[in-house]
Amino acid sequence: MPYYFNTVTRESRWDPPSGKDVTTHDSSSEKVRVSHLLIKHNESRRPSSWKQDNILRSKQEAIEIAKTLQKQIQSGIATLPELASSESDCPSAKRQGDMGYFGRGQMLPAFESTAFNLSVGQLSDPVSTDSGIHLILRTA
């Protein structure tokens, strides 16, 4: 399922904008698919999540949590989809972190840049955006 980000209003949502044709799927090289895990912190754009009404952890604490989870994934203790389901502050946790396919200009710049620079199957280092700290796994 695609994720939509309005770069003007900075609104993110799962429902397509009105007038958006979602019946076709363009799998050209200008689109990528990722799963991610988001750790929000008290400086995040919206410091709340489906797990917690008021997130108080610092940005540094969120980075440390992301690094710990990254090590678990890299060592084979867990997979990103497994950890995203229980640890991610993003609603995509319900889909094991799957963000669907997206093209350029649809995500926050640091998230998008990282996603497009990963190889399929590659996991990112922690990435900071206005939303929080992400671990990104390119899946297609």
Rosetta blueprint (number, residue, H / E / L):
1 M L
2 P L
3 Y L
4 Y E
5 F E
6 N L
7 T L
8 V L
9 T L
10 R L
11 E L
12 S E
13 R E
14 W L
15 D L
16 P L
17 P L
18 S L
19 G L
20 K L
21 D L
22 V L
23 T L
24 T L
25 H L
26 D L
27 S L
28 S L
29 S L
30 E L
31 K E
32 V E
33 R E
34 V E
35 S E
36 H E
37 L E
38 L E
39 I E
40 K L
41 H L
42 N L
43 E L
44 S L
45 R L
46 R L
47 P L
48 S L
49 S L
50 W L
51 K L
52 Q L
53 D L
54 N L
55 I L
56 L L
57 R L
58 S L
59 K H
60 Q H
61 E H
62 A H
63 I H
64 E H
65 I H
66 A H
67 K H
68 T H
69 L H
70 Q H
71 K H
72 Q H
73 I H
74 Q H
75 S H
76 G L
77 I L
78 A L
79 T L
80 L H
81 P H
82 E H
83 L H
84 A H
85 S H
86 S H
87 E H
88 S L
89 D L
90 C L
91 P H
92 S H
93 A H
94 K H
95 R H
96 Q L
97 G L
98 D E
99 M E
100 G E
101 Y E
102 F E
103 G E
104 R L
105 G L
106 Q L
107 M L
108 L L
109 P H
110 A H
111 F H
112 E H
113 S H
114 T H
115 A H
116 F H
117 N H
118 L L
119 S L
120 V L
121 G L
122 Q L
123 L E
124 S L
125 D L
126 P L
127 V E
128 S E
129 T E
130 D L
131 S L
132 G E
133 I E
134 H E
135 L E
136 I E
137 L E
138 R E
139 T L
140 A L
